[in-house]
Amino acid sequence: MYNIAEFAQSFKQNKKIALYFDEPLASRTSFKIGGRAALLAEPQDSDSLAELLKSAQAAGIPYFILGGGTNVLFSDAGFDGIVVSTKKLSDIASQAQDGGKTIIRAAAGESVAALVSFAEREGLTGLEEFAGLPGTVGGAVYMNARCFEKEISNVAAKITWLENAGTFIVKSAVFSPSDWDYKKSPFTGTGRVVLSAEFIVQKGDKASIAQKAAAFIQERKDKGHYKAPCAGSVFKNNRAFGRPTGKIIDELGLKGERRGGAQIAPFHGNIIINAGGASSADVRALVDLCKARAKEKFGIELEEEIVLVD
């Protein structure tokens, strides 16, 4: 059996890793739900992150990589291991390329908002659809975030990551389109940890870029994405169903349905909100309800987009 206190003690002298015992997780997620992490670690660079993960793996301590916490539902019981936050891995820079293109490189812990704002300030177009998307660059790459018909894979160039192959080594590659899919990346479910990503953009008109980004943010507001604590879309959209998942849940008559403090948003069927004091169990009860009803009435198997962490 592992000992979290002894493990943390071995990293006490490493000033590039901040450690927090019995850390509340609710405040680190957009749902504002979850118990406590036995240990939360915030490494400041990739070397420290690799050392931390290698040691945790050798000690048999479970760990979970946390970005912005915008697509995660932690258990009410918390996480009896190490939650590793990437938020301190931050850096953004751009470099002009041949053919009028520019590469923006962003570290995994940078927020998507910071990435889009950087591009806007530099007069670089191609990322406006991601304006207003919560979360980090690493999380967006991990799940191949999709916004207004554009996916991260449409603009991604070289990705740098830690490869979990007995030890953690740094690798970089440009992946082919076939390596990506809807809400799925070459990193999803692999144990690989994204360190940074490069994005292909082009020079554009600053005013037009700002106007376009603002329009996408406003559309998110109009859809109610910021009305209450939530994690955005709960279920993936499956084109084989012939209609969006939100529409399916509408047809089931479940909008507004509550379990405890959680509610299927009255304004959007595919969003579950924390209407006040919601527990993870409350949200999961609504997730199970939607899945059961969709299966019963339409023969549809809904698949969660949010990550459920026990």
Secondary structure, DSSP 8 states (H G I E B T S, - for coil): ---HHHHHHTTTT-TTEEEEEEEESGGGSTT----EEEEEEEESSHHHHHHHHHHHHHHT--EEEESSSSSEEE-TT-EEEEEEE-TT---EEEEE-GGGEEEEEEETTSBHHHHHHHHHHTTEES-GGGTT--SBHHHHHHTT-EETTEEHHHHEEEEEEEEESSSEEEEEEE--GGG-BTTB-TTTTTS-EEEEEEEEEEE--HHHHHHHHHHHHHHHHHTTTTSSSEEEESB---GGGSS-HHHHHHHTT-TT-EETTEEE-TT-TTEEEE-SS--HHHHHHHHHHHHHHHHHHH-----B-SEEE-
